[in-house]
């Protein structure tokens, strides 16, 4: 969906390898500064509007893998998704409605509609 919308995707090495395997174009970045363009660089430079980072392992200090990237995103005011199911729902939402198709709707109008079922 990112390609269809013309959005760049940045991913750390292992994630980038997997994304490329399944046909998603992305730019690999380092997890931490020091060895080329890092996730911190793309966050700090304002190249990122959304971070999807699903913790799976723990580092030597007992923090979930990717903690520093998530912390940097939050500190930069960038929306952060850490739940795989939610990330999938957002991708499906983007597939069903393109940003240019979305209009401004008053909060009261949303409330009148009631909940929208997730499929």
Biopython code that builds the backbone (N, CA, C, O; Angstrom):
import numpy as np
from Bio.PDB.StructureBuilder import StructureBuilder

atoms = [
    (1, "UNK", "N", (0.824, -1.190, 0.000)),
    (1, "UNK", "CA", (0.000, 0.000, 0.000)),
    (1, "UNK", "C", (0.869, 1.255, 0.000)),
    (1, "UNK", "O", (0.495, 2.269, -0.590)),
    (2, "UNK", "N", (2.037, 1.193, 0.664)),
    (2, "UNK", "CA", (2.923, 2.362, 0.700)),
    (2, "UNK", "C", (3.361, 2.748, -0.710)),
    (2, "UNK", "O", (3.406, 3.929, -1.053)),
    (3, "UNK", "N", (3.681, 1.745, -1.520)),
    (3, "UNK", "CA", (4.079, 2.025, -2.906)),
    (3, "UNK", "C", (2.947, 2.696, -3.670)),
    (3, "UNK", "O", (3.174, 3.659, -4.402)),
    (4, "UNK", "N", (1.728, 2.190, -3.503)),
    (4, "UNK", "CA", (0.568, 2.757, -4.198)),
    (4, "UNK", "C", (0.358, 4.220, -3.816)),
    (4, "UNK", "O", (-0.055, 5.031, -4.645)),
    (5, "UNK", "N", (0.641, 4.549, -2.567)),
    (5, "UNK", "CA", (0.463, 5.917, -2.080)),
    (5, "UNK", "C", (1.707, 6.781, -2.291)),
    (5, "UNK", "O", (1.700, 7.977, -1.998)),
    (6, "UNK", "N", (2.774, 6.163, -2.802)),
    (6, "UNK", "CA", (4.013, 6.902, -3.021)),
    (6, "UNK", "C", (4.755, 7.220, -1.744)),
    (6, "UNK", "O", (5.477, 8.214, -1.671)),
    (7, "UNK", "N", (4.582, 6.377, -0.729)),
    (7, "UNK", "CA", (5.225, 6.608, 0.563)),
    (7, "UNK", "C", (6.476, 5.750, 0.697)),
    (7, "UNK", "O", (6.433, 4.557, 0.396)),
    (8, "UNK", "N", (7.586, 6.326, 1.139)),
    (8, "UNK", "CA", (8.779, 5.512, 1.361)),
    (8, "UNK", "C", (8.617, 4.666, 2.623)),
    (8, "UNK", "O", (7.941, 5.068, 3.570)),
    (9, "UNK", "N", (9.238, 3.503, 2.622)),
    (9, "UNK", "CA", (9.235, 2.620, 3.789)),
    (9, "UNK", "C", (10.683, 2.436, 4.221)),
    (9, "UNK", "O", (11.540, 2.089, 3.408)),
    (10, "UNK", "N", (10.951, 2.668, 5.492)),
    (10, "UNK", "CA", (12.267, 2.436, 6.073)),
    (10, "UNK", "C", (12.131, 1.270, 7.034)),
    (10, "UNK", "O", (11.147, 1.177, 7.767)),
    (11, "UNK", "N", (13.119, 0.377, 7.035)),
    (11, "UNK", "CA", (13.058, -0.781, 7.927)),
    (11, "UNK", "C", (14.463, -1.169, 8.359)),
    (11, "UNK", "O", (15.421, -1.031, 7.598)),
    (12, "UNK", "N", (14.574, -1.656, 9.588)),
    (12, "UNK", "CA", (15.863, -2.148, 10.050)),
    (12, "UNK", "C", (16.195, -3.432, 9.299)),
    (12, "UNK", "O", (15.323, -4.042, 8.681)),
    (13, "UNK", "N", (17.449, -3.834, 9.355)),
    (13, "UNK", "CA", (17.983, -4.882, 8.484)),
    (13, "UNK", "C", (17.120, -6.138, 8.383)),
    (13, "UNK", "O", (16.719, -6.516, 7.282)),
    (14, "UNK", "N", (16.830, -6.784, 9.495)),
    (14, "UNK", "CA", (16.058, -8.030, 9.463)),
    (14, "UNK", "C", (14.662, -7.837, 8.898)),
    (14, "UNK", "O", (14.179, -8.655, 8.115)),
    (15, "UNK", "N", (14.021, -6.755, 9.297)),
    (15, "UNK", "CA", (12.678, -6.458, 8.790)),
    (15, "UNK", "C", (12.737, -6.142, 7.305)),
    (15, "UNK", "O", (11.882, -6.584, 6.537)),
    (16, "UNK", "N", (13.747, -5.378, 6.897)),
    (16, "UNK", "CA", (13.893, -5.026, 5.480)),
    (16, "UNK", "C", (14.065, -6.278, 4.630)),
    (16, "UNK", "O", (13.471, -6.384, 3.557)),
    (17, "UNK", "N", (14.871, -7.226, 5.097)),
    (17, "UNK", "CA", (15.075, -8.474, 4.347)),
    (17, "UNK", "C", (13.753, -9.193, 4.141)),
    (17, "UNK", "O", (13.462, -9.665, 3.042)),
    (18, "UNK", "N", (12.959, -9.275, 5.186)),
    (18, "UNK", "CA", (11.660, -9.964, 5.092)),
    (18, "UNK", "C", (10.702, -9.207, 4.173)),
    (18, "UNK", "O", (10.015, -9.824, 3.359)),
    (19, "UNK", "N", (10.647, -7.895, 4.293)),
    (19, "UNK", "CA", (9.763, -7.102, 3.437)),
    (19, "UNK", "C", (10.135, -7.267, 1.968)),
    (19, "UNK", "O", (9.260, -7.420, 1.116)),
    (20, "UNK", "N", (11.429, -7.238, 1.671)),
    (20, "UNK", "CA", (11.886, -7.402, 0.292)),
    (20, "UNK", "C", (11.512, -8.788, -0.228)),
    (20, "UNK", "O", (11.116, -8.932, -1.385)),
    (21, "UNK", "N", (11.638, -9.814, 0.630)),
    (21, "UNK", "CA", (11.250, -11.185, 0.244)),
    (21, "UNK", "C", (9.798, -11.262, -0.200)),
    (21, "UNK", "O", (9.470, -12.001, -1.129)),
    (22, "UNK", "N", (8.926, -10.506, 0.455)),
    (22, "UNK", "CA", (7.495, -10.561, 0.120)),
    (22, "UNK", "C", (7.087, -9.468, -0.871)),
    (22, "UNK", "O", (5.900, -9.251, -1.115)),
    (23, "UNK", "N", (8.087, -8.784, -1.439)),
    (23, "UNK", "CA", (7.805, -7.842, -2.509)),
    (23, "UNK", "C", (7.525, -6.409, -2.109)),
    (23, "UNK", "O", (7.005, -5.634, -2.913)),
    (24, "UNK", "N", (7.861, -6.040, -0.879)),
    (24, "UNK", "CA", (7.650, -4.654, -0.435)),
    (24, "UNK", "C", (8.970, -3.897, -0.583)),
    (24, "UNK", "O", (9.981, -4.270, 0.011)),
    (25, "UNK", "N", (8.946, -2.838, -1.377)),
    (25, "UNK", "CA", (10.143, -2.016, -1.534)),
    (25, "UNK", "C", (10.379, -1.228, -0.253)),
    (25, "UNK", "O", (9.451, -0.648, 0.312)),
    (26, "UNK", "N", (11.632, -1.212, 0.198)),
    (26, "UNK", "CA", (11.956, -0.452, 1.402)),
    (26, "UNK", "C", (13.421, -0.053, 1.383)),
    (26, "UNK", "O", (14.222, -0.591, 0.618)),
    (27, "UNK", "N", (13.749, 0.888, 2.229)),
    (27, "UNK", "CA", (15.123, 1.340, 2.404)),
    (27, "UNK", "C", (15.614, 0.817, 3.744)),
    (27, "UNK", "O", (15.068, 1.181, 4.785)),
    (28, "UNK", "N", (16.646, -0.039, 3.736)),
    (28, "UNK", "CA", (17.180, -0.542, 5.009)),
    (28, "UNK", "C", (17.903, 0.561, 5.782)),
    (28, "UNK", "O", (18.610, 1.382, 5.198)),
    (29, "UNK", "N", (17.714, 0.569, 7.101)),
    (29, "UNK", "CA", (18.420, 1.494, 7.991)),
    (29, "UNK", "C", (18.966, 0.702, 9.170)),
    (29, "UNK", "O", (18.481, -0.385, 9.486)),
    (30, "UNK", "N", (19.977, 1.260, 9.811)),
    (30, "UNK", "CA", (20.556, 0.634, 11.002)),
    (30, "UNK", "C", (19.639, 0.862, 12.198)),
    (30, "UNK", "O", (18.919, 1.859, 12.258)),
    (31, "UNK", "N", (19.672, -0.079, 13.161)),
    (31, "UNK", "CA", (18.855, 0.088, 14.368)),
    (31, "UNK", "C", (19.338, 1.261, 15.208)),
    (31, "UNK", "O", (18.539, 2.004, 15.776)),
    (32, "UNK", "N", (20.662, 1.417, 15.279)),
    (32, "UNK", "CA", (21.232, 2.460, 16.122)),
    (32, "UNK", "C", (22.248, 3.270, 15.325)),
    (32, "UNK", "O", (22.796, 2.770, 14.343)),
    (33, "UNK", "N", (22.509, 4.509, 15.729)),
    (33, "UNK", "CA", (23.474, 5.350, 15.013)),
    (33, "UNK", "C", (24.877, 4.750, 15.031)),
    (33, "UNK", "O", (25.250, 4.022, 15.951)),
    (34, "UNK", "N", (25.649, 5.078, 13.980)),
    (34, "UNK", "CA", (27.043, 4.666, 13.985)),
    (34, "UNK", "C", (27.485, 3.881, 12.771)),
    (34, "UNK", "O", (28.683, 3.824, 12.496)),
    (35, "UNK", "N", (26.578, 3.276, 12.034)),
    (35, "UNK", "CA", (26.996, 2.454, 10.901)),
    (35, "UNK", "C", (26.264, 2.788, 9.627)),
    (35, "UNK", "O", (25.887, 1.882, 8.884)),
    (36, "UNK", "N", (26.051, 4.045, 9.350)),
    (36, "UNK", "CA", (25.279, 4.433, 8.172)),
    (36, "UNK", "C", (23.976, 5.067, 8.614)),
    (36, "UNK", "O", (23.797, 5.377, 9.791)),
    (37, "UNK", "N", (23.071, 5.259, 7.677)),
    (37, "UNK", "CA", (21.784, 5.871, 8.010)),
    (37, "UNK", "C", (21.037, 4.977, 8.995)),
    (37, "UNK", "O", (20.869, 3.781, 8.760)),
    (38, "UNK", "N", (20.597, 5.565, 10.088)),
    (38, "UNK", "CA", (19.918, 4.787, 11.130)),
    (38, "UNK", "C", (18.450, 5.179, 11.231)),
    (38, "UNK", "O", (18.015, 6.183, 10.667)),
    (39, "UNK", "N", (17.704, 4.370, 11.957)),
    (39, "UNK", "CA", (16.299, 4.679, 12.230)),
    (39, "UNK", "C", (16.194, 6.034, 12.924)),
    (39, "UNK", "O", (15.248, 6.785, 12.683)),
    (40, "UNK", "N", (17.164, 6.346, 13.785)),
    (40, "UNK", "CA", (17.171, 7.644, 14.469)),
    (40, "UNK", "C", (17.306, 8.790, 13.467)),
    (40, "UNK", "O", (16.653, 9.825, 13.601)),
    (41, "UNK", "N", (18.165, 8.592, 12.456)),
    (41, "UNK", "CA", (18.370, 9.635, 11.445)),
    (41, "UNK", "C", (17.078, 9.949, 10.704)),
    (41, "UNK", "O", (16.727, 11.118, 10.542)),
    (42, "UNK", "N", (16.365, 8.915, 10.252)),
    (42, "UNK", "CA", (15.149, 9.167, 9.465)),
    (42, "UNK", "C", (14.033, 9.749, 10.335)),
    (42, "UNK", "O", (13.194, 10.507, 9.849)),
    (43, "UNK", "N", (14.027, 9.393, 11.619)),
    (43, "UNK", "CA", (13.051, 9.990, 12.545)),
    (43, "UNK", "C", (13.411, 11.456, 12.793)),
    (43, "UNK", "O", (12.561, 12.339, 12.679)),
    (44, "UNK", "N", (14.682, 11.708, 13.132)),
    (44, "UNK", "CA", (15.120, 13.069, 13.456)),
    (44, "UNK", "C", (15.030, 14.016, 12.260)),
    (44, "UNK", "O", (14.792, 15.212, 12.429)),
    (45, "UNK", "N", (15.220, 13.484, 11.055)),
    (45, "UNK", "CA", (15.174, 14.309, 9.837)),
    (45, "UNK", "C", (13.753, 14.583, 9.360)),
    (45, "UNK", "O", (13.561, 15.299, 8.377)),
    (46, "UNK", "N", (12.753, 14.022, 10.042)),
    (46, "UNK", "CA", (11.368, 14.262, 9.658)),
    (46, "UNK", "C", (10.910, 13.465, 8.448)),
    (46, "UNK", "O", (9.932, 13.829, 7.796)),
    (47, "UNK", "N", (11.620, 12.368, 8.141)),
    (47, "UNK", "CA", (11.244, 11.546, 6.983)),
    (47, "UNK", "C", (10.194, 10.499, 7.331)),
    (47, "UNK", "O", (9.719, 9.779, 6.453)),
    (48, "UNK", "N", (9.832, 10.412, 8.605)),
    (48, "UNK", "CA", (8.916, 9.370, 9.066)),
    (48, "UNK", "C", (7.665, 10.013, 9.655)),
    (48, "UNK", "O", (7.756, 10.921, 10.481)),
    (49, "UNK", "N", (6.495, 9.536, 9.225)),
    (49, "UNK", "CA", (5.221, 10.039, 9.749)),
    (49, "UNK", "C", (4.509, 9.018, 10.625)),
    (49, "UNK", "O", (3.549, 9.354, 11.318)),
    (50, "UNK", "N", (4.973, 7.772, 10.598)),
    (50, "UNK", "CA", (4.361, 6.694, 11.377)),
    (50, "UNK", "C", (5.418, 5.634, 11.618)),
    (50, "UNK", "O", (6.157, 5.273, 10.702)),
    (51, "UNK", "N", (5.496, 5.131, 12.846)),
    (51, "UNK", "CA", (6.418, 4.042, 13.168)),
    (51, "UNK", "C", (5.599, 2.828, 13.567)),
    (51, "UNK", "O", (4.754, 2.898, 14.460)),
    (52, "UNK", "N", (5.860, 1.712, 12.893)),
    (52, "UNK", "CA", (5.290, 0.419, 13.281)),
    (52, "UNK", "C", (6.459, -0.396, 13.790)),
    (52, "UNK", "O", (7.361, -0.730, 13.022)),
    (53, "UNK", "N", (6.458, -0.721, 15.073)),
    (53, "UNK", "CA", (7.571, -1.427, 15.690)),
    (53, "UNK", "C", (6.994, -2.421, 16.683)),
    (53, "UNK", "O", (6.507, -2.040, 17.747)),
    (54, "UNK", "N", (7.052, -3.698, 16.329)),
    (54, "UNK", "CA", (6.461, -4.762, 17.142)),
    (54, "UNK", "C", (7.563, -5.422, 17.976)),
    (54, "UNK", "O", (8.422, -6.101, 17.412)),
    (55, "UNK", "N", (7.563, -5.242, 19.300)),
    (55, "UNK", "CA", (8.606, -5.857, 20.130)),
    (55, "UNK", "C", (8.494, -7.376, 20.141)),
    (55, "UNK", "O", (7.406, -7.930, 20.300)),
    (56, "UNK", "N", (9.636, -8.041, 19.969)),
    (56, "UNK", "CA", (9.642, -9.509, 19.944)),
    (56, "UNK", "C", (10.691, -10.113, 20.877)),
    (56, "UNK", "O", (10.481, -11.193, 21.429)),
    (57, "UNK", "N", (11.817, -9.423, 21.055)),
    (57, "UNK", "CA", (12.908, -9.945, 21.873)),
    (57, "UNK", "C", (13.311, -8.882, 22.890)),
    (57, "UNK", "O", (12.771, -7.775, 22.888)),
    (58, "UNK", "N", (14.260, -9.222, 23.757)),
    (58, "UNK", "CA", (14.739, -8.278, 24.762)),
    (58, "UNK", "C", (16.237, -8.073, 24.596)),
    (58, "UNK", "O", (16.960, -9.002, 24.236)),
    (59, "UNK", "N", (16.710, -6.836, 24.863)),
    (59, "UNK", "CA", (18.139, -6.562, 24.761)),
    (59, "UNK", "C", (18.834, -6.948, 26.063)),
    (59, "UNK", "O", (18.206, -7.468, 26.985)),
    (60, "UNK", "N", (20.149, -6.683, 26.125)),
    (60, "UNK", "CA", (20.944, -7.082, 27.290)),
    (60, "UNK", "C", (20.538, -6.345, 28.565)),
    (60, "UNK", "O", (20.898, -6.777, 29.660)),
    (61, "UNK", "N", (19.801, -5.248, 28.447)),
    (61, "UNK", "CA", (19.329, -4.513, 29.623)),
    (61, "UNK", "C", (17.894, -4.884, 29.984)),
    (61, "UNK", "O", (17.292, -4.266, 30.863)),
    (62, "UNK", "N", (17.349, -5.884, 29.312)),
    (62, "UNK", "CA", (15.999, -6.341, 29.614)),
    (62, "UNK", "C", (14.899, -5.532, 28.964)),
    (62, "UNK", "O", (13.723, -5.712, 29.280)),
    (63, "UNK", "N", (15.271, -4.634, 28.052)),
    (63, "UNK", "CA", (14.266, -3.833, 27.346)),
    (63, "UNK", "C", (13.808, -4.584, 26.101)),
    (63, "UNK", "O", (14.593, -5.298, 25.478)),
    (64, "UNK", "N", (12.550, -4.422, 25.744)),
    (64, "UNK", "CA", (12.079, -5.063, 24.511)),
    (64, "UNK", "C", (12.862, -4.551, 23.305)),
    (64, "UNK", "O", (13.210, -3.372, 23.236)),
    (65, "UNK", "N", (13.135, -5.446, 22.356)),
    (65, "UNK", "CA", (13.841, -5.087, 21.130)),
    (65, "UNK", "C", (13.157, -3.898, 20.462)),
    (65, "UNK", "O", (11.931, -3.857, 20.365)),
    (66, "UNK", "N", (13.942, -2.940, 20.006)),
    (66, "UNK", "CA", (13.385, -1.770, 19.341)),
    (66, "UNK", "C", (12.954, -0.671, 20.297)),
    (66, "UNK", "O", (12.384, 0.333, 19.870)),
    (67, "UNK", "N", (13.220, -0.848, 21.578)),
    (67, "UNK", "CA", (12.797, 0.142, 22.577)),
    (67, "UNK", "C", (13.273, 1.554, 22.228)),
    (67, "UNK", "O", (12.501, 2.510, 22.295)),
    (68, "UNK", "N", (14.552, 1.674, 21.855)),
    (68, "UNK", "CA", (15.101, 3.005, 21.593)),
    (68, "UNK", "C", (14.449, 3.660, 20.377)),
    (68, "UNK", "O", (14.277, 4.878, 20.347)),
    (69, "UNK", "N", (14.088, 2.863, 19.381)),
    (69, "UNK", "CA", (13.387, 3.407, 18.213)),
    (69, "UNK", "C", (11.997, 3.885, 18.632)),
    (69, "UNK", "O", (11.567, 4.972, 18.247)),
    (70, "UNK", "N", (11.301, 3.072, 19.417)),
    (70, "UNK", "CA", (9.960, 3.470, 19.877)),
    (70, "UNK", "C", (10.037, 4.736, 20.731)),
    (70, "UNK", "O", (9.221, 5.646, 20.586)),
    (71, "UNK", "N", (11.027, 4.780, 21.621)),
    (71, "UNK", "CA", (11.201, 5.952, 22.484)),
    (71, "UNK", "C", (11.461, 7.200, 21.642)),
    (71, "UNK", "O", (10.901, 8.263, 21.911)),
    (72, "UNK", "N", (12.312, 7.068, 20.624)),
    (72, "UNK", "CA", (12.657, 8.205, 19.760)),
    (72, "UNK", "C", (11.420, 8.690, 19.008)),
    (72, "UNK", "O", (11.208, 9.895, 18.873)),
    (73, "UNK", "N", (10.604, 7.753, 18.517)),
    (73, "UNK", "CA", (9.379, 8.126, 17.800)),
    (73, "UNK", "C", (8.436, 8.899, 18.717)),
    (73, "UNK", "O", (7.907, 9.942, 18.332)),
    (74, "UNK", "N", (8.227, 8.392, 19.918)),
    (74, "UNK", "CA", (7.333, 9.057, 20.874)),
    (74, "UNK", "C", (7.870, 10.445, 21.218)),
    (74, "UNK", "O", (7.110, 11.413, 21.252)),
    (75, "UNK", "N", (9.167, 10.546, 21.472)),
    (75, "UNK", "CA", (9.768, 11.840, 21.806)),
    (75, "UNK", "C", (9.645, 12.837, 20.658)),
    (75, "UNK", "O", (9.573, 14.044, 20.887)),
    (76, "UNK", "N", (9.622, 12.334, 19.418)),
    (76, "UNK", "CA", (9.508, 13.199, 18.239)),
    (76, "UNK", "C", (8.052, 13.495, 17.885)),
    (76, "UNK", "O", (7.780, 14.226, 16.933)),
    (77, "UNK", "N", (7.112, 12.928, 18.651)),
    (77, "UNK", "CA", (5.695, 13.170, 18.388)),
    (77, "UNK", "C", (5.168, 12.409, 17.183)),
    (77, "UNK", "O", (4.190, 12.825, 16.561)),
    (78, "UNK", "N", (5.812, 11.297, 16.850)),
    (78, "UNK", "CA", (5.400, 10.491, 15.700)),
    (78, "UNK", "C", (4.495, 9.366, 16.196)),
    (78, "UNK", "O", (4.841, 8.684, 17.161)),
    (79, "UNK", "N", (3.351, 9.159, 15.561)),
    (79, "UNK", "CA", (2.473, 8.060, 15.973)),
    (79, "UNK", "C", (3.221, 6.723, 15.942)),
    (79, "UNK", "O", (4.002, 6.452, 15.030)),
    (80, "UNK", "N", (2.964, 5.903, 16.953)),
    (80, "UNK", "CA", (3.656, 4.629, 17.116)),
    (80, "UNK", "C", (2.640, 3.510, 17.255)),
    (80, "UNK", "O", (1.706, 3.606, 18.051)),
    (81, "UNK", "N", (2.821, 2.453, 16.481)),
    (81, "UNK", "CA", (1.969, 1.267, 16.571)),
    (81, "UNK", "C", (2.848, 0.105, 17.003)),
    (81, "UNK", "O", (3.879, -0.169, 16.388)),
    (82, "UNK", "N", (2.427, -0.585, 18.081)),
    (82, "UNK", "CA", (3.210, -1.706, 18.597)),
    (82, "UNK", "C", (2.433, -3.015, 18.573)),
    (82, "UNK", "O", (2.902, -4.028, 19.091)),
    (83, "UNK", "N", (1.260, -2.996, 17.979)),
    (83, "UNK", "CA", (0.395, -4.173, 17.939)),
    (83, "UNK", "C", (0.208, -4.608, 16.485)),
    (83, "UNK", "O", (-0.232, -3.820, 15.649)),
    (84, "UNK", "N", (0.542, -5.863, 16.191)),
    (84, "UNK", "CA", (0.481, -6.364, 14.820)),
    (84, "UNK", "C", (-0.929, -6.331, 14.252)),
    (84, "UNK", "O", (-1.117, -5.989, 13.085)),
    (85, "UNK", "N", (-1.922, -6.681, 15.061)),
    (85, "UNK", "CA", (-3.311, -6.673, 14.590)),
    (85, "UNK", "C", (-3.756, -5.248, 14.235)),
    (85, "UNK", "O", (-4.419, -5.039, 13.219)),
    (86, "UNK", "N", (-3.394, -4.285, 15.061)),
    (86, "UNK", "CA", (-3.724, -2.889, 14.788)),
    (86, "UNK", "C", (-3.012, -2.402, 13.526)),
    (86, "UNK", "O", (-3.605, -1.691, 12.715)),
    (87, "UNK", "N", (-1.753, -2.780, 13.358)),
    (87, "UNK", "CA", (-1.018, -2.390, 12.147)),
    (87, "UNK", "C", (-1.734, -2.921, 10.909)),
    (87, "UNK", "O", (-1.862, -2.209, 9.913)),
    (88, "UNK", "N", (-2.200, -4.167, 10.967)),
    (88, "UNK", "CA", (-2.948, -4.744, 9.847)),
    (88, "UNK", "C", (-4.239, -3.998, 9.578)),
    (88, "UNK", "O", (-4.611, -3.790, 8.423)),
    (89, "UNK", "N", (-4.927, -3.591, 10.644)),
    (89, "UNK", "CA", (-6.182, -2.851, 10.486)),
    (89, "UNK", "C", (-5.932, -1.496, 9.826)),
    (89, "UNK", "O", (-6.735, -1.041, 9.011)),
    (90, "UNK", "N", (-4.833, -0.863, 10.175)),
    (90, "UNK", "CA", (-4.507, 0.428, 9.568)),
    (90, "UNK", "C", (-4.194, 0.263, 8.087)),
    (90, "UNK", "O", (-4.618, 1.077, 7.267)),
    (91, "UNK", "N", (-3.457, -0.781, 7.745)),
    (91, "UNK", "CA", (-3.162, -1.044, 6.332)),
    (91, "UNK", "C", (-4.455, -1.278, 5.560)),
    (91, "UNK", "O", (-4.628, -0.754, 4.460)),
    (92, "UNK", "N", (-5.359, -2.060, 6.134)),
    (92, "UNK", "CA", (-6.646, -2.309, 5.462)),
    (92, "UNK", "C", (-7.457, -1.021, 5.327)),
    (92, "UNK", "O", (-8.112, -0.805, 4.307)),
    (93, "UNK", "N", (-7.418, -0.175, 6.342)),
    (93, "UNK", "CA", (-8.133, 1.105, 6.270)),
    (93, "UNK", "C", (-7.563, 1.971, 5.153)),
    (93, "UNK", "O", (-8.313, 2.616, 4.420)),
    (94, "UNK", "N", (-6.241, 1.987, 5.022)),
    (94, "UNK", "CA", (-5.613, 2.763, 3.949)),
    (94, "UNK", "C", (-5.955, 2.201, 2.572)),
    (94, "UNK", "O", (-6.075, 2.942, 1.597)),
    (95, "UNK", "N", (-6.109, 0.884, 2.509)),
    (95, "UNK", "CA", (-6.498, 0.267, 1.234)),
    (95, "UNK", "C", (-7.918, 0.653, 0.847)),
    (95, "UNK", "O", (-8.208, 0.861, -0.331)),
    (96, "UNK", "N", (-8.798, 0.749, 1.829)),
    (96, "UNK", "CA", (-10.208, 1.000, 1.522)),
    (96, "UNK", "C", (-10.491, 2.474, 1.231)),
    (96, "UNK", "O", (-11.395, 2.784, 0.455)),
    (97, "UNK", "N", (-9.750, 3.364, 1.828)),
    (97, "UNK", "CA", (-9.940, 4.808, 1.615)),
    (97, "UNK", "C", (-8.580, 5.469, 1.445)),
    (97, "UNK", "O", (-7.720, 5.367, 2.320)),
    (98, "UNK", "N", (-8.393, 6.131, 0.344)),
    (98, "UNK", "CA", (-7.164, 6.890, 0.118)),
    (98, "UNK", "C", (-7.267, 8.220, 0.868)),
    (98, "UNK", "O", (-8.361, 8.762, 1.024)),
    (99, "UNK", "N", (-6.135, 8.741, 1.329)),
    (99, "UNK", "CA", (-6.185, 9.995, 2.090)),
    (99, "UNK", "C", (-6.930, 11.123, 1.380)),
    (99, "UNK", "O", (-7.629, 11.897, 2.034)),
    (100, "UNK", "N", (-6.798, 11.233, 0.060)),
    (100, "UNK", "CA", (-7.480, 12.318, -0.652)),
    (100, "UNK", "C", (-8.997, 12.113, -0.709)),
    (100, "UNK", "O", (-9.735, 13.040, -1.043)),
    (101, "UNK", "N", (-9.466, 10.897, -0.384)),
    (101, "UNK", "CA", (-10.906, 10.616, -0.377)),
    (101, "UNK", "C", (-11.561, 10.948, 0.967)),
    (101, "UNK", "O", (-12.786, 10.946, 1.090)),
    (102, "UNK", "N", (-10.744, 11.226, 1.947)),
    (102, "UNK", "CA", (-11.258, 11.487, 3.287)),
    (102, "UNK", "C", (-11.628, 12.955, 3.437)),
    (102, "UNK", "O", (-10.892, 13.843, 3.008)),
    (103, "UNK", "N", (-12.748, 13.188, 4.035)),
    (103, "UNK", "CA", (-13.176, 14.558, 4.293)),
    (103, "UNK", "C", (-13.175, 14.839, 5.778)),
    (103, "UNK", "O", (-12.953, 13.943, 6.592)),
    (104, "UNK", "N", (-13.420, 16.064, 6.120)),
    (104, "UNK", "CA", (-13.523, 16.457, 7.516)),
    (104, "UNK", "C", (-14.957, 16.208, 7.965)),
    (104, "UNK", "O", (-15.909, 16.643, 7.317)),
    (105, "UNK", "N", (-15.097, 15.499, 9.083)),
    (105, "UNK", "CA", (-16.417, 15.179, 9.620)),
    (105, "UNK", "C", (-16.456, 15.644, 11.073)),
    (105, "UNK", "O", (-15.513, 15.404, 11.827)),
    (106, "UNK", "N", (-17.520, 16.294, 11.460)),
    (106, "UNK", "CA", (-17.672, 16.763, 12.841)),
    (106, "UNK", "C", (-17.734, 15.572, 13.797)),
    (106, "UNK", "O", (-18.276, 14.524, 13.448)),
    (107, "UNK", "N", (-17.185, 15.729, 14.987)),
    (107, "UNK", "CA", (-17.165, 14.660, 15.983)),
    (107, "UNK", "C", (-18.576, 14.134, 16.257)),
    (107, "UNK", "O", (-18.774, 12.923, 16.359)),
    (108, "UNK", "N", (-19.544, 15.022, 16.377)),
    (108, "UNK", "CA", (-20.924, 14.609, 16.634)),
    (108, "UNK", "C", (-21.465, 13.694, 15.546)),
    (108, "UNK", "O", (-22.248, 12.788, 15.829)),
    (109, "UNK", "N", (-21.052, 13.924, 14.301)),
    (109, "UNK", "CA", (-21.486, 13.056, 13.201)),
    (109, "UNK", "C", (-20.889, 11.655, 13.329)),
    (109, "UNK", "O", (-21.546, 10.666, 13.003)),
    (110, "UNK", "N", (-19.646, 11.569, 13.802)),
    (110, "UNK", "CA", (-19.044, 10.253, 14.046)),
    (110, "UNK", "C", (-19.832, 9.502, 15.121)),
    (110, "UNK", "O", (-20.104, 8.310, 14.981)),
    (111, "UNK", "N", (-20.188, 10.198, 16.178)),
    (111, "UNK", "CA", (-20.916, 9.581, 17.283)),
    (111, "UNK", "C", (-22.270, 9.063, 16.804)),
    (111, "UNK", "O", (-22.686, 7.975, 17.202)),
    (112, "UNK", "N", (-22.954, 9.813, 15.971)),
    (112, "UNK", "CA", (-24.263, 9.392, 15.456)),
    (112, "UNK", "C", (-24.177, 8.108, 14.644)),
    (112, "UNK", "O", (-25.111, 7.306, 14.646)),
    (113, "UNK", "N", (-23.055, 7.909, 13.945)),
    (113, "UNK", "CA", (-22.884, 6.711, 13.106)),
    (113, "UNK", "C", (-22.816, 5.433, 13.934)),
    (113, "UNK", "O", (-23.275, 4.379, 13.493)),
    (114, "UNK", "N", (-22.259, 5.521, 15.102)),
    (114, "UNK", "CA", (-22.055, 4.331, 15.918)),
    (114, "UNK", "C", (-20.770, 3.622, 15.506)),
    (114, "UNK", "O", (-20.071, 4.080, 14.602)),
    (115, "UNK", "N", (-20.455, 2.509, 16.164)),
    (115, "UNK", "CA", (-19.203, 1.806, 15.881)),
    (115, "UNK", "C", (-19.192, 1.216, 14.471)),
    (115, "UNK", "O", (-20.221, 0.801, 13.937)),
    (116, "UNK", "N", (-18.008, 1.193, 13.896)),
    (116, "UNK", "CA", (-17.808, 0.584, 12.579)),
    (116, "UNK", "C", (-17.150, -0.769, 12.808)),
    (116, "UNK", "O", (-16.083, -0.829, 13.419)),
    (117, "UNK", "N", (-17.755, -1.858, 12.336)),
    (117, "UNK", "CA", (-17.170, -3.183, 12.574)),
    (117, "UNK", "C", (-15.866, -3.370, 11.804)),
    (117, "UNK", "O", (-15.758, -2.959, 10.649)),
    (118, "UNK", "N", (-14.881, -3.991, 12.443)),
    (118, "UNK", "CA", (-13.635, -4.358, 11.783)),
    (118, "UNK", "C", (-13.813, -5.738, 11.177)),
    (118, "UNK", "O", (-14.358, -6.639, 11.814)),
    (119, "UNK", "N", (-13.360, -5.898, 9.962)),
    (119, "UNK", "CA", (-13.471, -7.216, 9.314)),
    (119, "UNK", "C", (-12.157, -7.912, 9.269)),
    (119, "UNK", "O", (-12.067, -9.029, 8.760)),
]
sb = StructureBuilder()
sb.init_structure("model")
sb.init_model(0)
sb.init_chain("A")
sb.init_seg("    ")
for serial, (resi, resn, name, xyz) in enumerate(atoms, 1):
    if name == "N":
        sb.init_residue(resn, " ", resi, " ")
    sb.init_atom(name, np.array(xyz, "f"), 0.0, 1.0, " ", f" {name:<3s}", serial, name[0])
structure = sb.get_structure()
